[in-house]
Amino acid sequence: MALALLRRRQGRVLLRALSIANTDLGSGAFLRPTEELGASDSSAEVCSTSSSHQHGPVFTSSWSRTAQRRQYGVNNSPSIRYVPVEEPSFDDLADSEPTTYTQLLSSIRSAKHLKRLQHLVSIYSDRFDAVHVAAAVARLPRLIQYRAADLVEGAVPQPSAPHLRLPPRRKQRAALRASHLEAGAKLAAQLDTMLLSHASHFFPRQAACSIWAFGELRHRGVIDRMASLPDVLLAATKADLQPLRVHGHGVDLAQLVQGLAKLGFADAGLMAALAGLVRERLGDLQQIELQMVAWGLAQAGHADEALFRAIAQQMLATGTAFLLPSGCGAVFWAFAKAGMASETKLFDALAGGLTGQALLVAPSDVATVLWASYALGYRNHRLFHTLGDALLRELGSASDQQVASALESLARLRYSHPPLMDRVAAEVLKQPMVGTEDPTSLARVIFAFGRLQRCGPQDAQAVARLAEALSRRLPVVREAQLAMACEGLLPYGYKDQAVLSSFSLHAERMLSRCSAQDLLPVLRLLGAAGAPHFQLAVAAARHVATDVVPGGRYRYVRQVVELLYRAVRQGVDDAGAAEAVLRLAAEHEAELRPKDAARLVVIGQAMNLKDPLLGRMAEAVRGAPELLDADTAQAAEAAARALGDTALAAALAGRQQMEAQA
């Protein structure tokens, strides 16, 4: 049998060799030689090998064998024509079931809905390895959506592109969809458990993505903690950060630092080691990576002055052109949190980026940048005008907290944006006060109007309405909020006795928590309005003797002096408080102003005190009576006449006459 097959195969090879020697390969015909070999136009009998018996051109033996070989050689210069194929509208792996390793990975990365990712994890979890788990973890934060009511559609009004739309941004304190919140928490817990068994096989890229993703989930309120954090962190930081040093890139460092900060990781030693590695790799980091690192280090409380200075220099070298307004705001916030107020060149570059992208600035960016500017002591009127315009444009979608924070920062920066203030006053008068307003926002807006001296009729009405709304929220008002509101009401000559009486009672109830700077604005407003507050004054004097001076609950000595002075002006006689204040004033005599000296004279006369310090205070007032305000000068003149100090009384009387003439 084998021998027969071999002979058959050899016969076929021999037949093929003979065919090649006598065959026209171009036409596929066997040629039978004719008798007239020299006639090139003579016909030949053709036995076609094709089934259709097609007759091709006939060549005689006069053609050279070389020409025949060349004619039927291989084409070494093929022509390629590309045919464009339209891509499908939907990914084939988005809904179909994966069958291979790569299809499963592609399905995870291309999952468009939370349910799809849940399905893949629940059905194919036994086929997951470290790469699949890391991909699923990184995909999860992108699939959890916010409520539609908490999203604002972005539109850029431009004549050349009237229909240009930006991605929707979420409002402050936006809430996740209830179904996504519950499903996302369950899926995160399942992936957290899977990380425990796969984290040992992670590369730094996968560890950084996982930590960043769980940080995002915690930041959004989906989870409280990451149980697998030690195992995942060990995969990237073991052996003195050796995996990061060998395999890590700039994005890995950025995601790792930011993710740990959002997870509330508080290991100062590890953060210091990561900061050192960031310093080594600083030249390899891109702009957004520098922004993430700066934010993460500031959030974690690792304010390394040398590192932040190096980050600022690197950002200036690479430029800030690719940072969105939110990124510029994050850098502003990070440097303000770190206390790096000297990097004005970087702040100017960030301000230029914000000004150039004015139409993309969101209310959250306005509030963040203005707060950071005040904290840094940075002044840029062009930037403030741009931010004010942006907030005015987006006022309808901004939250009360964002507007109030921005107005307070503008007031502390002493920058007034009249169109914005007018619009806010009109909105306050137009919208009803329902009694559930945020007291911090109410106090901040009152303070801003008062600090910026907005004393028009509409402004006064808006402030009065805000004060009334704040009086209805007093049970949840803290001492700092009440002080801020009273300071804002003082320039208006506010005299609503019902509201002022409620302020006095509330201040007395929370007196034990008040510092000198919290209590002073309340006493100033009540004294200027003529509202009775004798009980609050008595309690304030006792608070000075028992808590303020012994506990150091003051910023400046002059605050303690003024606090007791305003209590004395209400008829309070507290010898213990007076002795404590005089001792404190004697220790810090060089810090006292002529105004403080006059108030000490009033305190000494009212309580019949004999102290050498009071004589020196009288000499100080006599030397500079023009530095006193009208109320203090009048009280000091009456005290001098009661003490029989005619020289001091005459100096103060002359000062008042000069002021009256002026």
Beta strands, then each sheet from edge to edge (+ up, - down):
strand 1: 23-24
strand 2: 29-31
strand 3: 46-48
strand 4: 151-155
strand 5: 165-170
sheet 1: 1+ 2- 3+
sheet 2: 4+ 5-
end
